Amino acid sequence: MRPFPIARVRREFPALAQSPNGRPRVFMDNPAGTQLPRRVIDAISNAMVGAASNYGGFFENSRNAEAIHARAHGAMADFVNARSPDEIVVAQSMTALTLHVSRSLGRRWAPGDEIIVTRMDHEGNVSPWLLLAEDLDLVVKWLPFNLDTWRIEPEDLRTLLGPRTRLLALNAASNLTGSINDVAALAALARSAGALTYVDAVQLAPHRPIDVQALGCDFLVCSSYKYFGPHLGVLWGRRQLLDELTAYKVRCASDEPPWKWETGTPQTELLAGLAACVDYHDWLGREVSDADSRRTRIEAAYHAATDHEAGLATRLIDGILAIPGTTVHGITDPDQVAGRVPTVSMTHARMSPPQVAQRLARQGVCVWSGHNYALEAVRHLGIDEATGVLRIGLVHYNTGEEVDATLAALERALT
Ligand SMILES: Cc1ncc(COP(=O)(O)O)c(C=O)c1O
């Protein structure tokens, strides 16, 4: 593996060169959305010139639009290691996809059936299931995360599973604490009880390669604007389920996946951006390895990025802990850094997260504050949900200098 090409990576992202008033802007708000490589921006605008036509026409721009749809689905199939592009469904957002698929799954379930949601998940993987439970009289069981390990532990899941469990909805990584769950082990337990597993991988996808075949889940969702792409949600579903389930669609739309799940006119320009975002990961894989397929280059890109991010995360966490009055809500032990993504949430004894976030913004450091829609997680941690946490989230285009600048700005903000 070659050294991480941070200078070349940063040159790919026009937004990183912005320095309003002569002060570089430091993007540490990445868990809320990342900046875009030039190739994604260009692909979107090119599609608006050469493919802004509907599908099924007898002319070139219509065929271009269809080709973009196929390219985006093929690229995302490699990105999550799906068996086929037909298992990929693209829509407006992860939340919209989950609301849609939950309705379809609910048609198979009866009053008294049980579903499991977690105290760790973003509302996008909680509220759709709570709404469904309300409509169908399902029993909701709450799976906590362990306050020592910061993860969901298999023994806690085991106690909730039973003959009427229909679904386990859980995240692969938390958007608040950053901890990573052992999805493969948890999905295997759910499967042994006859339940389906619906995985929210929105916060894992920017930091680890996703392999739906290895995870053994039934559905997995992610959002491309969190991993350098446009504002779209992407769902992978087990082919048999995508075939069998009834989709909420108009009568004349196709009955075949993915079309039956993507009813309405596709956002072709954003699909072009989605394909280009996978091209970006592929490019990074070429920069760091000699891997000889798109999938293996994507994996190589992630392995290099994970190493780079781990160093930054440790530097950030150590720096925060050295500031008096701070608490980090998540794994802080450098030896455990592989168990988390570099999303670091903290509180301060005296100053509220929104206050600190504003002071950081004035210094050119972009971060997030609040509960970040991880409503149950802040409640489970006993944090005031009105103010939540200060969330500082890195991705692989960040640098050690930016971490130091963030820490210096944080010290100034807290004094
Ligand atoms: C873990 C997690 N799940 C789901 C979502 C919602 O994704 P979308 O905006 O695509 O609906 C987010 C957004 O921040 C998230 O962090």
Ligand as a Chemical Component Dictionary entry (heavy atoms), coordinates in Angstrom:
data_LIG
# 
_chem_comp.id                   LIG 
_chem_comp.type                 NON-POLYMER 
_chem_comp.pdbx_formal_charge   0 
_chem_comp.three_letter_code    LIG 
# 
loop_
_chem_comp_atom.comp_id 
_chem_comp_atom.atom_id 
_chem_comp_atom.alt_atom_id 
_chem_comp_atom.type_symbol 
_chem_comp_atom.charge 
_chem_comp_atom.model_Cartn_x 
_chem_comp_atom.model_Cartn_y 
_chem_comp_atom.model_Cartn_z 
_chem_comp_atom.pdbx_ordinal 
LIG C1 C1 C 0 -27.126 7.439  10.476 1  
LIG C2 C2 C 0 -28.035 8.221  9.588  2  
LIG N1 N1 N 0 -29.118 7.623  9.096  3  
LIG C3 C3 C 0 -29.974 8.256  8.277  4  
LIG C4 C4 C 0 -29.770 9.563  7.913  5  
LIG C5 C5 C 0 -30.764 10.220 7.014  6  
LIG O1 O1 O 0 -30.309 10.198 5.695  7  
LIG P1 P1 P 0 -31.098 10.986 4.555  8  
LIG O2 O2 O 0 -30.781 12.433 4.743  9  
LIG O3 O3 O 0 -30.538 10.438 3.282  10 
LIG O4 O4 O 0 -32.535 10.702 4.729  11 
LIG C6 C6 C 0 -28.667 10.253 8.415  12 
LIG C7 C7 C 0 -28.453 11.666 8.083  13 
LIG O5 O5 O 0 -27.717 12.372 8.720  14 
LIG C8 C8 C 0 -27.776 9.555  9.272  15 
LIG O6 O6 O 0 -26.694 10.141 9.783  16 
# 
loop_
_chem_comp_bond.comp_id 
_chem_comp_bond.atom_id_1 
_chem_comp_bond.atom_id_2 
_chem_comp_bond.value_order 
_chem_comp_bond.pdbx_ordinal 
LIG C1 C2 SING 1  
LIG C2 N1 SING 2  
LIG C2 C8 DOUB 3  
LIG N1 C3 DOUB 4  
LIG C3 C4 SING 5  
LIG C4 C5 SING 6  
LIG C4 C6 DOUB 7  
LIG C5 O1 SING 8  
LIG O1 P1 SING 9  
LIG P1 O2 DOUB 10 
LIG P1 O3 SING 11 
LIG P1 O4 SING 12 
LIG C6 C7 SING 13 
LIG C6 C8 SING 14 
LIG C7 O5 DOUB 15 
LIG C8 O6 SING 16 
# 
